Amino acid sequence: MTSSATAATPPSPYLVLGAAIVLPASGHVILGVPVRGLQFLFFMVILAWVTAKIAPADASFVGRHAGGFLIYALSILDAYKIARIRTAKWVHNARRDNDSAQSGIETHT
């Protein structure tokens, strides 16, 4: 049986969000899922290259690499969502364990 009091506190969703904005895939690394971050990086590079090849010559830098920026934005949202879910689960389990400890009921997970 593991109690949320003994379970490690998940990283702050805002820390993960900031890291993911500053450096792509770093939010996933902080969350302990670096392979997922590498997958996002791979598709960022691939789609940036594809859109650079098919974009018109007079397009801006962002326009020429729009596919990569799209995946970058999705990776930020994904890392933040995972962090928020983990934090919400941790808080829920902590409250449940606290309530059961106060009522004398033992929970098994």
TITOR-334448 format. One record per atom (N, C-alpha, C, O, CB): residue number from 1; residue in one letter; atom name; x, y, z. Coordinates in steps of 0.02 Angstrom, whole numbers. Glycine has a CB too. Layout:
N
<atom NUM; A; CA; <X; Y; Z>>
...
end
This chain:
109
<atom 1; M; N; <42; -59; 0>>
<atom 1; M; CA; <0; 0; 0>>
<atom 1; M; C; <44; 62; 0>>
<atom 1; M; O; <91; 67; 40>>
<atom 1; M; CB; <-48; 0; 61>>
<atom 2; T; N; <29; 108; -46>>
<atom 2; T; CA; <67; 170; -48>>
<atom 2; T; C; <21; 227; -31>>
<atom 2; T; O; <-34; 233; -59>>
<atom 2; T; CB; <100; 181; -116>>
<atom 3; S; N; <43; 268; 13>>
<atom 3; S; CA; <5; 327; 32>>
<atom 3; S; C; <29; 387; -8>>
<atom 3; S; O; <88; 389; -28>>
<atom 3; S; CB; <11; 341; 108>>
<atom 4; S; N; <-15; 434; -21>>
<atom 4; S; CA; <6; 493; -57>>
<atom 4; S; C; <54; 535; -15>>
<atom 4; S; O; <91; 577; -42>>
<atom 4; S; CB; <-55; 536; -78>>
<atom 5; A; N; <54; 524; 51>>
<atom 5; A; CA; <102; 559; 93>>
<atom 5; A; C; <173; 533; 79>>
<atom 5; A; O; <221; 570; 84>>
<atom 5; A; CB; <84; 550; 168>>
<atom 6; T; N; <178; 469; 61>>
<atom 6; T; CA; <244; 442; 45>>
<atom 6; T; C; <259; 447; -30>>
<atom 6; T; O; <316; 442; -50>>
<atom 6; T; CB; <248; 370; 67>>
<atom 7; A; N; <207; 458; -71>>
<atom 7; A; CA; <218; 466; -143>>
<atom 7; A; C; <251; 533; -157>>
<atom 7; A; O; <238; 582; -122>>
<atom 7; A; CB; <150; 459; -182>>
<atom 8; A; N; <293; 534; -207>>
<atom 8; A; CA; <328; 595; -224>>
<atom 8; A; C; <280; 647; -251>>
<atom 8; A; O; <234; 631; -289>>
<atom 8; A; CB; <384; 581; -275>>
<atom 9; T; N; <290; 708; -231>>
<atom 9; T; CA; <250; 763; -256>>
<atom 9; T; C; <266; 774; -330>>
<atom 9; T; O; <324; 778; -348>>
<atom 9; T; CB; <262; 828; -215>>
<atom 10; P; N; <215; 777; -373>>
<atom 10; P; CA; <229; 788; -444>>
<atom 10; P; C; <256; 859; -455>>
<atom 10; P; O; <243; 904; -415>>
<atom 10; P; CB; <166; 777; -486>>
<atom 11; P; N; <293; 869; -510>>
<atom 11; P; CA; <319; 936; -523>>
<atom 11; P; C; <261; 985; -536>>
<atom 11; P; O; <208; 966; -560>>
<atom 11; P; CB; <366; 935; -584>>
<atom 12; S; N; <274; 1048; -521>>
<atom 12; S; CA; <224; 1100; -530>>
<atom 12; S; C; <206; 1105; -605>>
<atom 12; S; O; <250; 1107; -647>>
<atom 12; S; CB; <249; 1167; -504>>
<atom 13; P; N; <141; 1108; -620>>
<atom 13; P; CA; <121; 1116; -691>>
<atom 13; P; C; <149; 1180; -722>>
<atom 13; P; O; <164; 1181; -781>>
<atom 13; P; CB; <46; 1116; -697>>
<atom 14; Y; N; <157; 1232; -682>>
<atom 14; Y; CA; <184; 1295; -708>>
<atom 14; Y; C; <259; 1289; -723>>
<atom 14; Y; O; <283; 1320; -771>>
<atom 14; Y; CB; <171; 1352; -659>>
<atom 15; L; N; <295; 1251; -683>>
<atom 15; L; CA; <365; 1238; -697>>
<atom 15; L; C; <372; 1199; -763>>
<atom 15; L; O; <414; 1216; -805>>
<atom 15; L; CB; <398; 1199; -640>>
<atom 16; V; N; <330; 1149; -771>>
<atom 16; V; CA; <331; 1109; -833>>
<atom 16; V; C; <312; 1152; -893>>
<atom 16; V; O; <344; 1148; -945>>
<atom 16; V; CB; <282; 1049; -827>>
<atom 17; L; N; <262; 1195; -884>>
<atom 17; L; CA; <241; 1240; -938>>
<atom 17; L; C; <297; 1287; -958>>
<atom 17; L; O; <311; 1295; -1017>>
<atom 17; L; CB; <180; 1280; -917>>
<atom 18; G; N; <329; 1317; -909>>
<atom 18; G; CA; <385; 1363; -924>>
<atom 18; G; C; <443; 1328; -958>>
<atom 18; G; O; <472; 1355; -1005>>
<atom 18; G; CB; <409; 1395; -860>>
<atom 19; A; N; <460; 1269; -934>>
<atom 19; A; CA; <515; 1232; -964>>
<atom 19; A; C; <498; 1212; -1036>>
<atom 19; A; O; <541; 1215; -1080>>
<atom 19; A; CB; <531; 1170; -923>>
<atom 20; A; N; <436; 1191; -1048>>
<atom 20; A; CA; <415; 1170; -1115>>
<atom 20; A; C; <415; 1229; -1163>>
<atom 20; A; O; <430; 1221; -1222>>
<atom 20; A; CB; <346; 1138; -1112>>
<atom 21; I; N; <399; 1288; -1138>>
<atom 21; I; CA; <401; 1348; -1182>>
<atom 21; I; C; <472; 1367; -1199>>
<atom 21; I; O; <487; 1383; -1256>>
<atom 21; I; CB; <365; 1407; -1148>>
<atom 22; V; N; <516; 1365; -1149>>
<atom 22; V; CA; <585; 1387; -1159>>
<atom 22; V; C; <624; 1338; -1202>>
<atom 22; V; O; <661; 1358; -1248>>
<atom 22; V; CB; <620; 1396; -1092>>
<atom 23; L; N; <617; 1274; -1189>>
<atom 23; L; CA; <656; 1223; -1225>>
<atom 23; L; C; <610; 1165; -1243>>
<atom 23; L; O; <586; 1130; -1198>>
<atom 23; L; CB; <717; 1199; -1183>>
<atom 24; P; N; <598; 1154; -1307>>
<atom 24; P; CA; <553; 1100; -1327>>
<atom 24; P; C; <575; 1032; -1297>>
<atom 24; P; O; <634; 1017; -1296>>
<atom 24; P; CB; <550; 1095; -1403>>
<atom 25; A; N; <527; 994; -1275>>
<atom 25; A; CA; <535; 927; -1246>>
<atom 25; A; C; <561; 927; -1174>>
<atom 25; A; O; <562; 875; -1142>>
<atom 25; A; CB; <582; 886; -1289>>
<atom 26; S; N; <582; 984; -1148>>
<atom 26; S; CA; <607; 985; -1079>>
<atom 26; S; C; <552; 973; -1028>>
<atom 26; S; O; <564; 945; -975>>
<atom 26; S; CB; <642; 1051; -1065>>
<atom 27; G; N; <491; 995; -1044>>
<atom 27; G; CA; <435; 981; -1000>>
<atom 27; G; C; <421; 907; -993>>
<atom 27; G; O; <406; 883; -938>>
<atom 27; G; CB; <373; 1016; -1025>>
<atom 28; H; N; <427; 871; -1048>>
<atom 28; H; CA; <417; 799; -1046>>
<atom 28; H; C; <474; 765; -1007>>
<atom 28; H; O; <462; 715; -972>>
<atom 28; H; CB; <413; 770; -1117>>
<atom 29; V; N; <534; 791; -1013>>
<atom 29; V; CA; <591; 763; -975>>
<atom 29; V; C; <579; 772; -901>>
<atom 29; V; O; <592; 726; -861>>
<atom 29; V; CB; <658; 796; -997>>
<atom 30; I; N; <556; 831; -881>>
<atom 30; I; CA; <542; 844; -810>>
<atom 30; I; C; <488; 796; -784>>
<atom 30; I; O; <491; 774; -727>>
<atom 30; I; CB; <519; 917; -799>>
<atom 31; L; N; <440; 780; -827>>
<atom 31; L; CA; <386; 735; -808>>
<atom 31; L; C; <407; 661; -808>>
<atom 31; L; O; <370; 618; -784>>
<atom 31; L; CB; <327; 743; -854>>
<atom 32; G; N; <466; 647; -834>>
<atom 32; G; CA; <490; 578; -834>>
<atom 32; G; C; <469; 538; -896>>
<atom 32; G; O; <471; 477; -895>>
<atom 32; G; CB; <467; 543; -773>>
<atom 33; V; N; <448; 573; -948>>
<atom 33; V; CA; <430; 540; -1011>>
<atom 33; V; C; <471; 569; -1069>>
<atom 33; V; O; <444; 600; -1114>>
<atom 33; V; CB; <353; 547; -1026>>
<atom 34; P; N; <537; 559; -1066>>
<atom 34; P; CA; <580; 590; -1117>>
<atom 34; P; C; <569; 562; -1188>>
<atom 34; P; O; <580; 598; -1236>>
<atom 34; P; CB; <652; 581; -1099>>
<atom 35; V; N; <547; 500; -1193>>
<atom 35; V; CA; <535; 472; -1260>>
<atom 35; V; C; <479; 509; -1294>>
<atom 35; V; O; <482; 522; -1355>>
<atom 35; V; CB; <518; 396; -1255>>
<atom 36; R; N; <428; 526; -1257>>
<atom 36; R; CA; <372; 565; -1285>>
<atom 36; R; C; <398; 633; -1309>>
<atom 36; R; O; <377; 657; -1362>>
<atom 36; R; CB; <316; 574; -1233>>
<atom 37; G; N; <442; 664; -1271>>
<atom 37; G; CA; <471; 728; -1291>>
<atom 37; G; C; <512; 721; -1354>>
<atom 37; G; O; <510; 764; -1398>>
<atom 37; G; CB; <513; 756; -1236>>
<atom 38; L; N; <550; 667; -1359>>
<atom 38; L; CA; <590; 655; -1420>>
<atom 38; L; C; <545; 644; -1480>>
<atom 38; L; O; <562; 665; -1536>>
<atom 38; L; CB; <636; 596; -1410>>
<atom 39; Q; N; <489; 611; -1471>>
<atom 39; Q; CA; <442; 602; -1526>>
<atom 39; Q; C; <415; 669; -1551>>
<atom 39; Q; O; <411; 681; -1611>>
<atom 39; Q; CB; <383; 557; -1504>>
<atom 40; F; N; <399; 712; -1504>>
<atom 40; F; CA; <376; 779; -1524>>
<atom 40; F; C; <432; 816; -1561>>
<atom 40; F; O; <419; 849; -1612>>
<atom 40; F; CB; <353; 819; -1463>>
<atom 41; L; N; <494; 812; -1536>>
<atom 41; L; CA; <550; 845; -1570>>
<atom 41; L; C; <559; 819; -1641>>
<atom 41; L; O; <570; 857; -1687>>
<atom 41; L; CB; <614; 836; -1530>>
<atom 42; F; N; <555; 754; -1649>>
<atom 42; F; CA; <562; 723; -1715>>
<atom 42; F; C; <510; 751; -1764>>
<atom 42; F; O; <527; 771; -1819>>
<atom 42; F; CB; <556; 646; -1710>>
<atom 43; F; N; <447; 751; -1743>>
<atom 43; F; CA; <395; 775; -1787>>
<atom 43; F; C; <398; 851; -1797>>
<atom 43; F; O; <377; 876; -1849>>
<atom 43; F; CB; <327; 756; -1760>>
<atom 44; M; N; <425; 888; -1748>>
<atom 44; M; CA; <436; 959; -1757>>
<atom 44; M; C; <484; 972; -1815>>
<atom 44; M; O; <471; 1012; -1859>>
<atom 44; M; CB; <463; 990; -1693>>
<atom 45; V; N; <539; 936; -1814>>
<atom 45; V; CA; <590; 945; -1865>>
<atom 45; V; C; <564; 922; -1933>>
<atom 45; V; O; <573; 957; -1983>>
<atom 45; V; CB; <654; 906; -1847>>
<atom 46; I; N; <532; 865; -1935>>
<atom 46; I; CA; <506; 839; -1999>>
<atom 46; I; C; <455; 886; -2029>>
<atom 46; I; O; <460; 903; -2088>>
<atom 46; I; CB; <476; 769; -1988>>
<atom 47; L; N; <406; 907; -1990>>
<atom 47; L; CA; <354; 951; -2018>>
<atom 47; L; C; <380; 1021; -2034>>
<atom 47; L; O; <356; 1053; -2081>>
<atom 47; L; CB; <295; 956; -1970>>
<atom 48; A; N; <428; 1045; -1996>>
<atom 48; A; CA; <459; 1109; -2014>>
<atom 48; A; C; <495; 1103; -2081>>
<atom 48; A; O; <492; 1149; -2122>>
<atom 48; A; CB; <508; 1132; -1958>>
<atom 49; W; N; <529; 1048; -2092>>
<atom 49; W; CA; <564; 1038; -2155>>
<atom 49; W; C; <515; 1032; -2213>>
<atom 49; W; O; <525; 1061; -2266>>
<atom 49; W; CB; <608; 975; -2151>>
<atom 50; V; N; <460; 994; -2203>>
<atom 50; V; CA; <410; 985; -2256>>
<atom 50; V; C; <378; 1052; -2274>>
<atom 50; V; O; <372; 1068; -2333>>
<atom 50; V; CB; <357; 935; -2234>>
<atom 51; T; N; <358; 1090; -2224>>
<atom 51; T; CA; <326; 1154; -2240>>
<atom 51; T; C; <375; 1203; -2270>>
<atom 51; T; O; <355; 1246; -2309>>
<atom 51; T; CB; <294; 1184; -2177>>
<atom 52; A; N; <439; 1198; -2252>>
<atom 52; A; CA; <489; 1242; -2283>>
<atom 52; A; C; <497; 1225; -2357>>
<atom 52; A; O; <510; 1270; -2398>>
<atom 52; A; CB; <557; 1234; -2247>>
<atom 53; K; N; <488; 1162; -2375>>
<atom 53; K; CA; <494; 1142; -2445>>
<atom 53; K; C; <433; 1161; -2487>>
<atom 53; K; O; <440; 1174; -2546>>
<atom 53; K; CB; <505; 1067; -2449>>
<atom 54; I; N; <374; 1163; -2456>>
<atom 54; I; CA; <314; 1176; -2496>>
<atom 54; I; C; <288; 1248; -2489>>
<atom 54; I; O; <242; 1268; -2525>>
<atom 54; I; CB; <259; 1128; -2477>>
<atom 55; A; N; <317; 1286; -2443>>
<atom 55; A; CA; <294; 1356; -2433>>
<atom 55; A; C; <320; 1400; -2489>>
<atom 55; A; O; <372; 1386; -2519>>
<atom 55; A; CB; <318; 1382; -2364>>
<atom 56; P; N; <284; 1453; -2505>>
<atom 56; P; CA; <307; 1499; -2556>>
<atom 56; P; C; <371; 1535; -2534>>
<atom 56; P; O; <384; 1541; -2474>>
<atom 56; P; CB; <253; 1551; -2573>>
<atom 57; A; N; <409; 1557; -2582>>
<atom 57; A; CA; <474; 1588; -2567>>
<atom 57; A; C; <467; 1653; -2528>>
<atom 57; A; O; <512; 1671; -2490>>
<atom 57; A; CB; <512; 1601; -2632>>
<atom 58; D; N; <413; 1688; -2536>>
<atom 58; D; CA; <405; 1752; -2502>>
<atom 58; D; C; <372; 1746; -2433>>
<atom 58; D; O; <355; 1797; -2402>>
<atom 58; D; CB; <364; 1799; -2545>>
<atom 59; A; N; <362; 1685; -2408>>
<atom 59; A; CA; <332; 1674; -2342>>
<atom 59; A; C; <382; 1693; -2287>>
<atom 59; A; O; <442; 1688; -2297>>
<atom 59; A; CB; <309; 1601; -2334>>
<atom 60; S; N; <356; 1713; -2231>>
<atom 60; S; CA; <399; 1730; -2174>>
<atom 60; S; C; <430; 1666; -2145>>
<atom 60; S; O; <413; 1611; -2165>>
<atom 60; S; CB; <358; 1767; -2119>>
<atom 61; F; N; <476; 1676; -2098>>
<atom 61; F; CA; <508; 1619; -2066>>
<atom 61; F; C; <457; 1574; -2032>>
<atom 61; F; O; <459; 1513; -2039>>
<atom 61; F; CB; <561; 1642; -2015>>
<atom 62; V; N; <411; 1605; -1996>>
<atom 62; V; CA; <359; 1566; -1961>>
<atom 62; V; C; <314; 1531; -2012>>
<atom 62; V; O; <295; 1473; -2002>>
<atom 62; V; CB; <316; 1613; -1916>>
<atom 63; G; N; <298; 1565; -2066>>
<atom 63; G; CA; <257; 1535; -2118>>
<atom 63; G; C; <291; 1476; -2153>>
<atom 63; G; O; <259; 1427; -2170>>
<atom 63; G; CB; <239; 1586; -2170>>
<atom 64; R; N; <357; 1482; -2163>>
<atom 64; R; CA; <394; 1427; -2195>>
<atom 64; R; C; <402; 1367; -2149>>
<atom 64; R; O; <412; 1311; -2174>>
<atom 64; R; CB; <462; 1451; -2217>>
<atom 65; H; N; <398; 1377; -2084>>
<atom 65; H; CA; <409; 1322; -2037>>
<atom 65; H; C; <347; 1311; -1993>>
<atom 65; H; O; <352; 1290; -1936>>
<atom 65; H; CB; <470; 1337; -1992>>
<atom 66; A; N; <288; 1326; -2021>>
<atom 66; A; CA; <226; 1323; -1982>>
<atom 66; A; C; <211; 1254; -1954>>
<atom 66; A; O; <184; 1248; -1899>>
<atom 66; A; CB; <168; 1346; -2026>>
<atom 67; G; N; <228; 1201; -1991>>
<atom 67; G; CA; <216; 1134; -1966>>
<atom 67; G; C; <255; 1120; -1902>>
<atom 67; G; O; <228; 1090; -1855>>
<atom 67; G; CB; <235; 1082; -2018>>
<atom 68; G; N; <317; 1142; -1899>>
<atom 68; G; CA; <357; 1133; -1839>>
<atom 68; G; C; <331; 1173; -1780>>
<atom 68; G; O; <330; 1148; -1724>>
<atom 68; G; CB; <429; 1153; -1853>>
<atom 69; F; N; <308; 1234; -1794>>
<atom 69; F; CA; <280; 1275; -1741>>
<atom 69; F; C; <214; 1246; -1715>>
<atom 69; F; O; <199; 1252; -1655>>
<atom 69; F; CB; <268; 1346; -1765>>
<atom 70; L; N; <176; 1215; -1759>>
<atom 70; L; CA; <114; 1182; -1737>>
<atom 70; L; C; <129; 1126; -1688>>
<atom 70; L; O; <98; 1121; -1635>>
<atom 70; L; CB; <75; 1155; -1797>>
<atom 71; I; N; <177; 1084; -1705>>
<atom 71; I; CA; <194; 1028; -1661>>
<atom 71; I; C; <225; 1054; -1596>>
<atom 71; I; O; <214; 1026; -1543>>
<atom 71; I; CB; <243; 980; -1696>>
<atom 72; Y; N; <264; 1108; -1601>>
<atom 72; Y; CA; <293; 1140; -1541>>
<atom 72; Y; C; <237; 1162; -1493>>
<atom 72; Y; O; <241; 1150; -1433>>
<atom 72; Y; CB; <337; 1200; -1561>>
<atom 73; A; N; <186; 1194; -1520>>
<atom 73; A; CA; <130; 1217; -1479>>
<atom 73; A; C; <93; 1157; -1449>>
<atom 73; A; O; <74; 1159; -1390>>
<atom 73; A; CB; <81; 1259; -1520>>
<atom 74; L; N; <83; 1105; -1488>>
<atom 74; L; CA; <50; 1045; -1462>>
<atom 74; L; C; <91; 1012; -1407>>
<atom 74; L; O; <63; 985; -1359>>
<atom 74; L; CB; <37; 995; -1519>>
<atom 75; S; N; <157; 1012; -1414>>
<atom 75; S; CA; <199; 981; -1362>>
<atom 75; S; C; <196; 1020; -1297>>
<atom 75; S; O; <198; 991; -1243>>
<atom 75; S; CB; <272; 976; -1387>>
<atom 76; I; N; <190; 1087; -1301>>
<atom 76; I; CA; <183; 1127; -1241>>
<atom 76; I; C; <118; 1110; -1206>>
<atom 76; I; O; <117; 1099; -1145>>
<atom 76; I; CB; <185; 1203; -1258>>
<atom 77; L; N; <64; 1108; -1244>>
<atom 77; L; CA; <-1; 1091; -1215>>
<atom 77; L; C; <-2; 1020; -1186>>
<atom 77; L; O; <-31; 1009; -1133>>
<atom 77; L; CB; <-56; 1098; -1268>>
<atom 78; D; N; <31; 974; -1220>>
<atom 78; D; CA; <32; 904; -1197>>
<atom 78; D; C; <69; 898; -1130>>
<atom 78; D; O; <45; 865; -1084>>
<atom 78; D; CB; <65; 859; -1249>>
<atom 79; A; N; <128; 929; -1125>>
<atom 79; A; CA; <166; 926; -1063>>
<atom 79; A; C; <128; 958; -1005>>
<atom 79; A; O; <127; 931; -950>>
<atom 79; A; CB; <234; 961; -1072>>
<atom 80; Y; N; <96; 1015; -1018>>
<atom 80; Y; CA; <58; 1049; -966>>
<atom 80; Y; C; <-2; 1006; -945>>
<atom 80; Y; O; <-17; 1002; -885>>
<atom 80; Y; CB; <34; 1117; -991>>
<atom 81; K; N; <-36; 976; -993>>
<atom 81; K; CA; <-94; 934; -977>>
<atom 81; K; C; <-74; 874; -934>>
<atom 81; K; O; <-108; 859; -885>>
<atom 81; K; CB; <-128; 909; -1042>>
<atom 82; I; N; <-20; 842; -951>>
<atom 82; I; CA; <4; 785; -912>>
<atom 82; I; C; <20; 807; -841>>
<atom 82; I; O; <3; 773; -792>>
<atom 82; I; CB; <66; 752; -945>>
<atom 83; A; N; <54; 864; -834>>
<atom 83; A; CA; <72; 889; -768>>
<atom 83; A; C; <10; 906; -727>>
<atom 83; A; O; <8; 892; -667>>
<atom 83; A; CB; <117; 950; -773>>
<atom 84; R; N; <-40; 938; -758>>
<atom 84; R; CA; <-102; 955; -723>>
<atom 84; R; C; <-139; 893; -699>>
<atom 84; R; O; <-165; 890; -644>>
<atom 84; R; CB; <-147; 997; -767>>
<atom 85; I; N; <-142; 842; -743>>
<atom 85; I; CA; <-177; 780; -725>>
<atom 85; I; C; <-141; 745; -667>>
<atom 85; I; O; <-174; 723; -619>>
<atom 85; I; CB; <-181; 733; -786>>
<atom 86; R; N; <-75; 741; -670>>
<atom 86; R; CA; <-38; 708; -616>>
<atom 86; R; C; <-47; 746; -550>>
<atom 86; R; O; <-54; 715; -497>>
<atom 86; R; CB; <37; 704; -633>>
<atom 87; T; N; <-46; 812; -553>>
<atom 87; T; CA; <-55; 851; -492>>
<atom 87; T; C; <-126; 842; -464>>
<atom 87; T; O; <-134; 835; -404>>
<atom 87; T; CB; <-42; 926; -506>>
<atom 88; A; N; <-175; 842; -507>>
<atom 88; A; CA; <-244; 833; -485>>
<atom 88; A; C; <-254; 764; -453>>
<atom 88; A; O; <-288; 757; -402>>
<atom 88; A; CB; <-294; 842; -544>>
<atom 89; K; N; <-224; 712; -483>>
<atom 89; K; CA; <-228; 645; -454>>
<atom 89; K; C; <-194; 642; -386>>
<atom 89; K; O; <-219; 612; -339>>
<atom 89; K; CB; <-197; 593; -501>>
<atom 90; W; N; <-136; 675; -381>>
<atom 90; W; CA; <-99; 675; -318>>
<atom 90; W; C; <-139; 710; -263>>
<atom 90; W; O; <-143; 685; -207>>
<atom 90; W; CB; <-31; 709; -327>>
<atom 91; V; N; <-170; 766; -280>>
<atom 91; V; CA; <-210; 803; -231>>
<atom 91; V; C; <-271; 762; -211>>
<atom 91; V; O; <-288; 758; -152>>
<atom 91; V; CB; <-232; 872; -259>>
<atom 92; H; N; <-303; 730; -260>>
<atom 92; H; CA; <-362; 689; -245>>
<atom 92; H; C; <-343; 631; -199>>
<atom 92; H; O; <-378; 618; -150>>
<atom 92; H; CB; <-392; 661; -311>>
<atom 93; N; N; <-288; 597; -214>>
<atom 93; N; CA; <-267; 541; -171>>
<atom 93; N; C; <-247; 564; -101>>
<atom 93; N; O; <-260; 530; -52>>
<atom 93; N; CB; <-208; 504; -203>>
<atom 94; A; N; <-216; 623; -96>>
<atom 94; A; CA; <-197; 650; -31>>
<atom 94; A; C; <-259; 665; 11>>
<atom 94; A; O; <-260; 651; 71>>
<atom 94; A; CB; <-154; 713; -39>>
<atom 95; R; N; <-310; 694; -21>>
<atom 95; R; CA; <-371; 710; 15>>
<atom 95; R; C; <-407; 646; 36>>
<atom 95; R; O; <-432; 641; 92>>
<atom 95; R; CB; <-418; 753; -27>>
<atom 96; R; N; <-409; 597; -9>>
<atom 96; R; CA; <-442; 534; 7>>
<atom 96; R; C; <-407; 498; 65>>
<atom 96; R; O; <-440; 473; 110>>
<atom 96; R; CB; <-444; 488; -55>>
<atom 97; D; N; <-341; 497; 63>>
<atom 97; D; CA; <-303; 465; 117>>
<atom 97; D; C; <-312; 503; 182>>
<atom 97; D; O; <-316; 472; 236>>
<atom 97; D; CB; <-229; 461; 99>>
<atom 98; N; N; <-315; 569; 179>>
<atom 98; N; CA; <-325; 609; 239>>
<atom 98; N; C; <-394; 597; 268>>
<atom 98; N; O; <-402; 591; 328>>
<atom 98; N; CB; <-314; 683; 223>>
<atom 99; D; N; <-445; 595; 225>>
<atom 99; D; CA; <-513; 583; 248>>
<atom 99; D; C; <-520; 514; 279>>
<atom 99; D; O; <-552; 506; 330>>
<atom 99; D; CB; <-563; 591; 191>>
<atom 100; S; N; <-489; 464; 247>>
<atom 100; S; CA; <-495; 396; 273>>
<atom 100; S; C; <-456; 388; 338>>
<atom 100; S; O; <-476; 350; 382>>
<atom 100; S; CB; <-470; 345; 221>>
<atom 101; A; N; <-401; 424; 345>>
<atom 101; A; CA; <-362; 421; 407>>
<atom 101; A; C; <-402; 453; 464>>
<atom 101; A; O; <-399; 429; 521>>
<atom 101; A; CB; <-294; 457; 399>>
<atom 102; Q; N; <-438; 506; 449>>
<atom 102; Q; CA; <-478; 538; 501>>
<atom 102; Q; C; <-538; 496; 522>>
<atom 102; Q; O; <-558; 498; 580>>
<atom 102; Q; CB; <-501; 607; 477>>
<atom 103; S; N; <-565; 458; 475>>
<atom 103; S; CA; <-624; 418; 491>>
<atom 103; S; C; <-604; 348; 516>>
<atom 103; S; O; <-648; 311; 538>>
<atom 103; S; CB; <-670; 412; 431>>
<atom 104; G; N; <-541; 330; 511>>
<atom 104; G; CA; <-518; 266; 535>>
<atom 104; G; C; <-526; 211; 483>>
<atom 104; G; O; <-517; 152; 500>>
<atom 104; G; CB; <-555; 247; 596>>
<atom 105; I; N; <-542; 228; 422>>
<atom 105; I; CA; <-549; 178; 368>>
<atom 105; I; C; <-483; 174; 331>>
<atom 105; I; O; <-453; 225; 313>>
<atom 105; I; CB; <-608; 197; 319>>
<atom 106; E; N; <-460; 113; 320>>
<atom 106; E; CA; <-398; 102; 284>>
<atom 106; E; C; <-415; 89; 211>>
<atom 106; E; O; <-458; 47; 196>>
<atom 106; E; CB; <-357; 44; 315>>
<atom 107; T; N; <-381; 124; 166>>
<atom 107; T; CA; <-392; 113; 94>>
<atom 107; T; C; <-335; 72; 65>>
<atom 107; T; O; <-278; 78; 87>>
<atom 107; T; CB; <-399; 180; 56>>
<atom 108; H; N; <-352; 31; 18>>
<atom 108; H; CA; <-302; -9; -17>>
<atom 108; H; C; <-302; 10; -90>>
<atom 108; H; O; <-354; 8; -123>>
<atom 108; H; CB; <-315; -85; -9>>
<atom 109; T; N; <-243; 29; -116>>
<atom 109; T; CA; <-238; 48; -186>>
<atom 109; T; C; <-194; 1; -223>>
<atom 109; T; O; <-184; 8; -283>>
<atom 109; T; CB; <-212; 118; -195>>
end
